[in-house]
Amino acid sequence: MRVVEVVPYQTNWPNAFWREAQALRGIFNDHLVSVHHIGSTAVPGLSAKPVIDMMPVVDDIRLVATVEPQLEALGYASLGEYGISGRRFFRKGGDNPTHHLHCYQQANPEIDRHLAFRDYLRTHPRDAHAYQELKLHLARQHRYDIDAYIEGKDDFVKSLEARALSWWRKCR
């Protein structure tokens, strides 16, 4: 059974991202356009589930299927699109994941959504704090129910994403 755990920000999260990003560069080679650290572990000071969310952006999403054996050798399990069209999602660590890969082809609008959300939280500490408090509350309330935890965040996250995307577009 997966326990919902939100922990204080860990200073080793950026290093955990960079180590894994290096391995991904070796797998995707010239097809990797960029790789981003996304999600709450990418926001300094923000409490989070201790799972490093990574977003490899590739030049052709069909390539991802060809490198699945190498990703599996690193400990990743493929979960297909996992609810988001155009994404290829992988989880490392089984029931206690350490990393998630959200692979997209360049120009997919989901890329901007993820980057806007991350950068908005990095630059809007009040909203980041409100998000953290909600996550901590939900983790206590739904310690053994990840689906209820995610559902409890849904409305808040959608509202925050809308503000983040509006802010992102003005900044660009």
C-alpha positions as CSV (number, residue, x, y, z in Angstrom):
1,M,0.0,0.0,0.0
2,R,1.4,3.4,-1.0
3,V,1.6,5.9,1.8
4,V,0.9,9.6,0.9
5,E,3.9,11.4,2.3
6,V,4.6,15.1,1.9
7,V,8.0,16.0,3.4
8,P,9.9,19.3,3.8
9,Y,12.0,20.5,0.9
10,Q,15.2,18.5,0.5
11,T,18.3,20.2,-0.7
12,N,19.4,17.0,-2.5
13,W,16.4,17.1,-4.9
14,P,18.2,19.2,-7.6
15,N,21.2,16.9,-7.5
16,A,18.9,13.8,-7.8
17,F,17.4,15.5,-10.9
18,W,20.7,16.2,-12.5
19,R,22.1,12.7,-11.9
20,E,19.0,11.2,-13.6
21,A,19.0,13.8,-16.4
22,Q,22.6,12.8,-17.3
23,A,21.5,9.1,-17.6
24,L,18.5,10.2,-19.8
25,R,20.8,12.3,-22.1
26,G,22.8,9.1,-22.7
27,I,19.6,7.2,-23.6
28,F,17.8,9.8,-25.8
29,N,21.0,11.2,-27.3
30,D,20.5,13.7,-30.1
31,H,16.7,13.3,-29.9
32,L,16.5,15.0,-26.5
33,V,15.6,18.6,-27.0
34,S,15.7,19.4,-23.3
35,V,15.0,17.9,-19.9
36,H,13.3,19.9,-17.1
37,H,12.9,19.4,-13.4
38,I,9.2,20.0,-12.8
39,G,6.7,19.6,-10.0
40,S,7.0,20.5,-6.4
41,T,10.5,19.1,-5.9
42,A,11.7,21.7,-8.4
43,V,10.5,24.6,-6.2
44,P,13.1,25.5,-3.6
45,G,11.5,25.5,-0.1
46,L,8.3,23.8,-1.1
47,S,7.3,20.6,0.8
48,A,6.5,17.8,-1.6
49,K,6.1,14.1,-2.1
50,P,9.7,12.9,-2.4
51,V,9.4,12.0,-6.1
52,I,11.5,13.8,-8.7
53,D,9.3,14.7,-11.6
54,M,11.2,15.1,-14.8
55,M,10.1,16.2,-18.3
56,P,12.2,15.0,-21.2
57,V,11.3,16.9,-24.4
58,V,12.1,14.9,-27.5
59,D,12.0,15.8,-31.2
60,D,9.7,12.8,-32.0
61,I,7.5,11.2,-29.4
62,R,7.6,7.9,-31.4
63,L,11.3,7.6,-30.4
64,V,10.3,7.0,-26.8
65,A,9.0,3.5,-27.6
66,T,12.4,2.6,-29.1
67,V,14.3,3.5,-25.9
68,E,11.9,1.7,-23.4
69,P,14.4,-1.2,-22.9
70,Q,17.1,1.3,-21.8
71,L,14.6,3.1,-19.5
72,E,13.5,-0.3,-18.0
73,A,17.2,-1.1,-17.4
74,L,17.3,2.1,-15.3
75,G,14.3,0.9,-13.3
76,Y,11.5,2.7,-15.1
77,A,8.1,1.1,-15.9
78,S,6.1,2.4,-18.8
79,L,2.5,3.5,-18.0
80,G,1.7,4.8,-21.6
81,E,0.0,8.1,-21.9
82,Y,-1.4,7.7,-18.3
83,G,-4.3,10.0,-18.9
84,I,-2.7,12.8,-20.9
85,S,-2.8,12.6,-24.7
86,G,0.7,12.9,-26.3
87,R,2.6,12.1,-23.1
88,R,4.6,9.0,-22.4
89,F,4.8,8.4,-18.6
90,F,7.3,6.3,-16.7
91,R,7.6,5.6,-13.0
92,K,10.8,4.4,-11.2
93,G,10.6,2.7,-7.9
94,G,7.3,0.7,-8.1
95,D,4.9,1.4,-5.2
96,N,7.4,3.8,-3.6
97,P,8.4,5.8,-6.7
98,T,11.6,8.0,-6.7
99,H,11.2,9.5,-10.2
100,H,8.5,10.2,-12.7
101,L,9.2,10.9,-16.4
102,H,6.7,12.9,-18.3
103,C,7.9,12.6,-21.9
104,Y,6.6,15.0,-24.5
105,Q,7.3,15.9,-28.1
106,Q,8.6,19.5,-28.6
107,A,5.8,22.0,-29.1
108,N,3.2,20.0,-27.0
109,P,1.2,22.6,-25.0
110,E,1.6,20.5,-21.9
111,I,5.2,21.5,-21.8
112,D,4.3,25.2,-21.2
113,R,1.7,24.1,-18.6
114,H,4.3,22.3,-16.5
115,L,7.0,25.0,-16.8
116,A,4.5,27.8,-16.1
117,F,3.3,26.1,-13.0
118,R,6.8,25.4,-11.7
119,D,8.1,28.9,-12.4
120,Y,4.9,30.6,-11.0
121,L,5.4,28.7,-7.7
122,R,9.1,29.7,-7.7
123,T,8.2,33.4,-8.0
124,H,4.9,33.6,-6.0
125,P,5.7,32.5,-2.5
126,R,2.2,33.1,-1.1
127,D,0.6,30.8,-3.6
128,A,3.4,28.3,-3.1
129,H,2.7,28.4,0.7
130,A,-1.0,28.0,0.2
131,Y,-0.3,25.0,-2.1
132,Q,2.0,23.5,0.5
133,E,-0.5,23.8,3.3
134,L,-3.2,22.1,1.2
135,K,-0.8,19.3,0.3
136,L,0.2,18.8,4.0
137,H,-3.4,18.8,5.1
138,L,-4.5,16.3,2.4
139,A,-1.5,14.0,3.1
140,R,-2.6,13.9,6.8
141,Q,-6.3,13.4,5.9
142,H,-5.7,10.8,3.1
143,R,-2.5,9.0,4.3
144,Y,-3.4,5.7,2.6
145,D,-5.5,7.0,-0.3
146,I,-3.4,8.6,-3.1
147,D,-6.5,9.0,-5.3
148,A,-8.3,11.1,-2.6
149,Y,-5.1,13.1,-2.1
150,I,-4.9,13.9,-5.8
151,E,-8.6,14.7,-6.1
152,G,-8.4,17.0,-3.1
153,K,-5.8,19.1,-4.9
154,D,-7.5,19.1,-8.2
155,D,-9.6,22.3,-8.0
156,F,-6.8,24.3,-6.4
157,V,-4.2,23.1,-8.9
158,K,-6.5,23.9,-11.9
159,S,-7.0,27.4,-10.6
160,L,-3.3,27.9,-9.9
161,E,-2.4,26.5,-13.3
162,A,-4.8,29.0,-15.0
163,R,-3.1,31.9,-13.1
164,A,0.3,30.5,-13.9
165,L,-0.3,30.2,-17.6
166,S,-1.7,33.7,-17.7
167,W,1.4,35.0,-15.9
168,W,3.7,32.9,-18.1
169,R,2.2,34.3,-21.3
170,K,2.6,37.9,-20.1
171,C,6.2,37.2,-19.1
172,R,7.1,35.8,-22.6
